[in-house]
Amino acid sequence: MKVYKRKANDPAPLGQADPYMIKGEDGRYYMYATEGQIYSSDKLFGDWKYEGIGLHMPGQKVCWAPSVIYLDGKYYMYYSSMDEDCKEEHGHKLRVAVSEKPEGPFEYVKTILPPFAIDAHAVQTPSGLYLFYCNNDYEAERAGTRIYCDKMTDPLNVEGKPVCVVWPTLDEEIYMKDRFRKGQHWHTIEGAFYFYKDGIHYLMYSGACYQNPTYFIGYCTAKGPEDADLRTLDWKKYPDENTYQPLLTKNEIAEGLGHNSVLYENGKYYIVYHARDYGDIEKEEDTRSARIDELIVDDGKLSVKRL
């Protein structure tokens, strides 16, 4: 379990929540984290340089979970944030910022979706550009945050025809009991990451609250051609919607494992996620750090090989 933490003389914040990693067109690796942090390295397992807060978002606050995609010569960063004067707990809007370089600076361009919208993941497939993101359902039997997918007409606009693709089905996905009203337990499914291999579509996600003992990374699969409309696929939780069987959850050395991205490099898949060392939950600051392990992809089944 390779861990990316700041060095003693590094001005970077300690926490690297919601890490999203790409390989830039320049051959260098880049990692983006909550609050607009950017890190870079010449080697996947080399020393990482803190590039600073690389997102300029005037009139906004509380940046969560930036993800980046390279399209037509530009880097597009999708992130959620609140308006500066917003006091609503679920006031996050989904926005996009653009840069000519993977290390930024990224400049805010447009708000894509109104509150509540978080945890964006844009993916380019043979059938077009799609956006996965999270929204709330207050009236569902298992009320809470769930994952939606919409097609994009271009990097700055969605079609406006979203489909819910993953929703809560387990008690282990409860974020907080009686959160907004007595008797209604709030569930959370968030942090979508999509990829495709050999006739199978994979959609990874995190469940529950990162401070809860059941917090985990799980995944769905759907069979279909690579050029399928991702909104029409029959997504199935692994192993099924009634069984709690995490791909990753707390282990003997770390807890709070979640919100991942995946990088394919030199014929191997790697899963990048945040976690904290045991005991750090008592600290005031965010002590989640980015970690990486090998992801084994085998005909619809995922497993993690610790590095």
N, C-alpha and C positions, 0 to 999 in steps of 0.2 A: 504494500500500500504506500506508494510514493506520495509524499505530502509536500505541498507548496506553502511554505510559511515565509513571513518576512524575515530578513536578516536583522541583526542587532542595530545596524545603522541605517536601515531602510525606513523612509518616511511613510510607507504604505500602511493603510489600516490593517489591523490583524485579521479581521474577518474577510473571507472571500466567499460570501454566500452566493448561491445560484451560479456556479461557474459555467461558462460557455466557451468552448475552445474551437478554433479553426486553424487551418494552415493558410496563410496569406499567399497571394500571387507572387510575393517576393521570396517564398520558400521558408519564411520564418513563422513560428507558431505564436498565436495570440490567444489570450484568455481574457474574457470580460466577466465582471462580477457586479453584484448589486452596488448601488451608489455610483455607477459609471466608471468603476476602476478598470484599468487596462494593464495587462502584463504581457511580456513578450520573451521569446527565447529562440536561439538558433537550433536547439535540440529539444526534443520532446521531454527527455529526462535530464536536461541540462540546468544551468542556473537561469532563473527567471528574473527579468528586469521589470521593476515597477515603472510603468510609463506615466502614472498619475491618473487623475480624474479626467477622462478624455471626452466627456459629453458636456456640451454647452446647451442648457435648457432654460432659457430665461423665463421668469414668471412661474417656475415649477419647483417642486420639492419632492423628496422621498422617491428616488429612482430605484425601481426593482427590476431584477432579472433581465438585463440586456442580452439580446442575441443578435448575431451579425451574419449577413449573407452577402456574397459578392455577386453583383448582377450588372452586366453591361458596363464594366469599367469603374463601378463605384461600390462602396461598402455601405450597406444599409443596416442600421441598428434599430431594432424594434425593442421598445421598453415601455414600462408603465410608470406613471408619476401622477402626483396630485397638483392641482393649481395651487399657487403659493398661499392663497387665502382659504383653502379648503380645510374644513374641520371634520368632515365625514370619515368614519372608519373605512368605508368602502368607496372612497372617492377617486380611486386610481383610474386614469384614462390610458388607453393604449396609443402610443405615439411612435413616430419614426424620425430618425436623424440620419444624416448622410455625410460621408467623408470620402475623399479621394484616396486615403491611405488607411490601412487596417489599424494603425496606432492612433488614429484620430489627428486632430480633434473632429468629433462628430457634431454637426450643427443641427439643431431641431428644425424640422421642415413642416410636419403636419401631425395633427391628431387624427387617428384612424377610427377609434371606437370610444364611445362615452363610458362613464363608470357603470358597472364595475368591470374592468377588463385588464387582465394581467397575464404574465408568463407567455409571451408570444414566441412562436417558432415558425419562421417562414421557410418553406421548402420548394425547390424547383423540381418538377417531375416532367416526364414526356407529355403529360396532359395539361401542364400549366403550372402556375405559381399558386401555392396554398398557404393559408395562415391558420395555425393552431393557436388557440388562446383559451383563457378561463373566464367564466362568468358565473353568476349566482342564480340558483333557483330556490326561492324562499318557500314555495308551496309544495314541493315534491315530498313524497313520503319520507325520503331521506334528504332533507333540505341541506343545501350547501353549495360549495363551489365544484364545478364540473368542467370538462374540456369540450370545446367546440372546434369545428373546422369550417372555414369558408374559403372559397376560391378568390384570388386577387385578379383584378383586371390589369393592374400594373403594380409596381412596388409601393405605391402610395395609396391604393384604393382597394377595398374589398367589394365583392359582388353584392353583399347584403343578404346572402342566402345561407346562413350558417346552419350546421347540423351538429347536434350533441353526439359525440362519439364515445365518451367515457364518463360514467357517472357513479356515484357511491352505491355500494351494495353490501358493505360489511360494517360491523360495529368497530372493527379495528381502524376504519377510516374516519372515525369521529374526531373532529378537531377540538370541540369543546361541548360539554353537555349544557343544556339550557342557555345557550349563548345569547340569543336575541329574545326568546320568550320561553317561559316555563314549559317544560315538557317537550320542547323541540330541540333535539340534539343536532348540532351543526357538523356536517361532514365536509371533508376537503379532498378533492382530486385535482392536482395542479402539476405544473412543471413538465408539459408535454415535450417529447422529443421523438421525431419520426425518422425512420430509414427503411430501405427496401433491399431485400436480397433473395434471389432465386425463387421468384414466384410468391414470396411472402412479404407482406407489409407489417412492420413493427411500430408500435406506438408505446413509448415508455412514459411513465408518470410517477408522481410521488403522492402518498396518501397520508392523511392525518396532519398534525401539527409537528413541526420539527423539534418541539420540546417534549413531545409525548413518547412513551416507551414503544408504542406500536408504529411510529413513523417509519416509512419504508419506501423503497422503489419497487414498482411492479410494472407489468407490461401487458399489452393486448397484441393480438395478431389477427390478420385477415388475409385470406388467400385471394389472389387476383392478378391480372396483368399489370405490368409496370406503368402503363398509361391509363390506369383506371382513375376515375374521379374519386378522390379520397373520401368524399362525403357520402359516397354510395356503398362503401365497403361494409361488410358485416363483421364489425370488430368484436372480438371475444377476449375477455380477461383470461390470463393464465393463472392457474390451471382451469378455473371456472369462476363465476361471479359470486359463489358462496364459500370459497376457500381462501383463507389468508395464508399465502405462501410467497413471502417477499423474495424478490431477486436480491435485494440488499436491505439490511436493517442493522440494528446495533449488534456489535460483536464484542469480543473480549478486550479490545483496545480502543474502541471508539463508539460513539452514539450519535444520534441525529443525522444518519446517513440519508441523503436525498438530493432532489433537484439536479438531475444529471444532464449532460450532453454526451455525444458519442463522436469519436474521431476515428476515421479509417486510415491507416498508415502502414505501408510496407506489408500489405496482405493480412493485417491484423486489425481488429476492432478494439478500441480503448474506451472505457467509460470514465468520465470525469464527473465528480460529484462533491458535495460538501459534507463535512462531518466535524465533530469536535471530540477532543480527548475527554475521557471520563472525568467528571468533577468540574469541568469548565462551565457547566450550566449555572453555577452559583456566581460566576463573575458578571459584572455589570456590562462589560463590552461584549460585542459579538465575536466569539472565538471560533466560529466555523472556518475551516480552511479547506482549500481545494485539494482533492485527492484523486489518484488515477490508478485503475487496475485494468487488466485485460478482460474484454468481454468476448465470451465464446458464443458464436451464433451457429446453431445446429438444427436446421430444418424445423423452424418454428419454436425452438426452445432456446432460451438464453441462460447462461450461467456466468459467474465471475471468477476469474483466476487471480488471486491476490498476488501483487508484485512486491 
